[in-house]
Amino acid sequence: MKKRPSKNPPSILILLLSFILPGAGQLMQKRWVAGSIFLVTFLGGFIWLMTLAIGNLIDYYRLGFEFETYEPNPTTAAALLPPLAMAVGVYLANLLDVFAAQHRRTSAKREAAFMAEWKENDPTCDPYRQRLP
């Protein structure tokens, strides 16, 4: 029985998807739990950041139009740092994770191909046997 070659997506596609949306590369690698965690935490941090940023923009424009009667919410730019740090941290961890996982997969495939070729050329050879003096 012949094994069908696995249809793994190309490495560049996986890395590109991870650059665009954290967690998508892991999902392409069929690492469902890791992909879901990265996707949910990144989107949570991003939505948190956008909520605060849009609130600040709304306060800014309301202050411009209603400057005599409007008292702005004293939200500072420092309030944006925790969600920004969360989103950027998850994004960078995602890229590191997908790169490391892809490297492990390709190096394992290369080693398996090397071992198969080695055994095909010399079936008596054991690559893990140590030579004695």
C-alpha positions as a printed NumPy array, in Angstrom:
array([[  0.   ,   0.   ,   0.   ],
       [  1.418,   3.323,  -1.035],
       [  1.151,   6.287,   1.244],
       [ -0.295,   9.392,  -0.271],
       [  1.941,  12.413,   0.034],
       [  0.613,  14.776,   2.663],
       [ -0.702,  18.037,   1.345],
       [  0.883,  20.446,   3.783],
       [  0.598,  24.106,   2.895],
       [  3.832,  25.862,   1.944],
       [  5.833,  27.449,   4.748],
       [  5.604,  30.925,   3.224],
       [  1.795,  30.742,   3.221],
       [  1.722,  29.74 ,   6.877],
       [  4.073,  32.564,   7.851],
       [  2.145,  35.074,   5.747],
       [ -1.138,  34.109,   7.382],
       [  0.445,  34.517,  10.813],
       [  1.673,  37.987,   9.876],
       [ -1.825,  38.972,   8.797],
       [ -3.849,  37.392,  11.614],
       [ -2.296,  35.781,  14.684],
       [ -3.479,  32.212,  15.1  ],
       [ -4.198,  31.645,  11.406],
       [ -0.797,  30.043,  10.81 ],
       [ -1.31 ,  27.649,  13.691],
       [ -4.735,  26.752,  12.33 ],
       [ -3.154,  26.029,   8.927],
       [ -0.682,  23.741,  10.695],
       [ -3.701,  21.969,  12.246],
       [ -2.703,  23.098,  15.729],
       [ -6.253,  23.958,  16.733],
       [ -5.751,  24.771,  20.427],
       [ -2.724,  27.029,  19.932],
       [ -4.359,  28.785,  16.975],
       [ -7.567,  29.385,  18.884],
       [ -5.719,  30.744,  21.924],
       [ -3.615,  33.133,  19.836],
       [ -6.612,  34.259,  17.8  ],
       [ -8.906,  34.884,  20.769],
       [ -6.302,  36.646,  22.929],
       [ -5.103,  38.848,  20.075],
       [ -8.617,  39.819,  19.064],
       [ -9.502,  40.476,  22.721],
       [ -6.518,  42.795,  23.163],
       [ -7.158,  44.485,  19.828],
       [-10.859,  45.097,  20.594],
       [ -9.934,  46.4  ,  24.056],
       [ -7.378,  48.77 ,  22.486],
       [ -9.778,  49.982,  19.809],
       [-12.551,  50.566,  22.368],
       [-10.301,  52.815,  24.432],
       [ -8.854,  54.587,  21.403],
       [-12.259,  55.287,  19.837],
       [-13.519,  56.532,  23.217],
       [-10.6  ,  58.962,  23.337],
       [-11.319,  60.141,  19.784],
       [-14.99 ,  60.679,  20.588],
       [-14.023,  62.718,  23.668],
       [-11.597,  64.764,  21.586],
       [-14.174,  65.632,  18.931],
       [-16.944,  66.319,  21.459],
       [-14.585,  68.701,  23.231],
       [-14.029,  70.5  ,  19.923],
       [-17.741,  70.914,  19.202],
       [-19.06 ,  71.427,  22.737],
       [-16.07 ,  73.138,  24.337],
       [-18.142,  75.388,  26.625],
       [-20.312,  72.701,  28.234],
       [-18.501,  69.38 ,  27.77 ],
       [-16.183,  67.961,  30.428],
       [-14.011,  65.223,  28.928],
       [-13.35 ,  61.878,  30.545],
       [ -9.823,  62.057,  32.006],
       [ -8.573,  58.982,  30.143],
       [ -4.874,  59.317,  29.442],
       [ -2.679,  57.764,  26.817],
       [ -1.237,  55.509,  29.547],
       [ -4.587,  53.696,  29.648],
       [ -3.853,  52.477,  26.115],
       [ -0.594,  50.774,  27.114],
       [ -1.946,  47.545,  28.713],
       [ -4.106,  46.513,  25.732],
       [ -1.377,  47.606,  23.319],
       [  1.217,  45.551,  25.195],
       [ -1.155,  42.58 ,  25.24 ],
       [ -1.879,  42.735,  21.507],
       [  1.761,  43.252,  20.514],
       [  2.987,  40.547,  22.909],
       [  0.518,  37.992,  21.583],
       [  1.387,  38.976,  17.994],
       [  5.123,  38.483,  18.555],
       [  4.617,  35.224,  20.483],
       [  2.438,  34.001,  17.604],
       [  5.155,  34.69 ,  15.043],
       [  7.811,  33.004,  17.168],
       [  5.58 ,  29.979,  17.777],
       [  4.581,  29.444,  14.153],
       [  8.181,  29.861,  12.977],
       [  9.492,  27.366,  15.551],
       [  6.757,  24.824,  14.774],
       [  7.376,  25.079,  11.039],
       [ 11.117,  24.709,  11.577],
       [ 10.546,  21.559,  13.661],
       [  8.307,  20.084,  10.97 ],
       [ 10.652,  20.758,   8.056],
       [ 13.767,  19.568,   9.914],
       [ 11.998,  16.33 ,  10.923],
       [ 10.997,  15.752,   7.291],
       [ 14.56 ,  16.402,   6.112],
       [ 15.975,  14.003,   8.698],
       [ 13.463,  11.285,   7.764],
       [ 14.31 ,  11.672,   4.066],
       [ 18.03 ,  11.532,   4.839],
       [ 17.62 ,   8.384,   6.945],
       [ 15.494,   6.694,   4.27 ],
       [ 18.072,   7.47 ,   1.592],
       [ 20.895,   6.305,   3.824],
       [ 19.209,   2.976,   4.596],
       [ 18.332,   2.51 ,   0.928],
       [ 21.959,   2.892,  -0.112],
       [ 23.422,   0.825,   2.756],
       [ 20.849,  -1.401,   4.503],
       [ 23.446,  -2.797,   6.945],
       [ 24.358,   0.61 ,   8.23 ],
       [ 22.932,   1.795,  11.537],
       [ 23.421,   5.563,  11.824],
       [ 22.989,   5.5  ,  15.603],
       [ 25.61 ,   2.811,  16.216],
       [ 28.784,   4.082,  17.783],
       [ 32.105,   3.036,  16.377],
       [ 34.367,   1.206,  18.728],
       [ 38.122,   1.863,  18.619]])
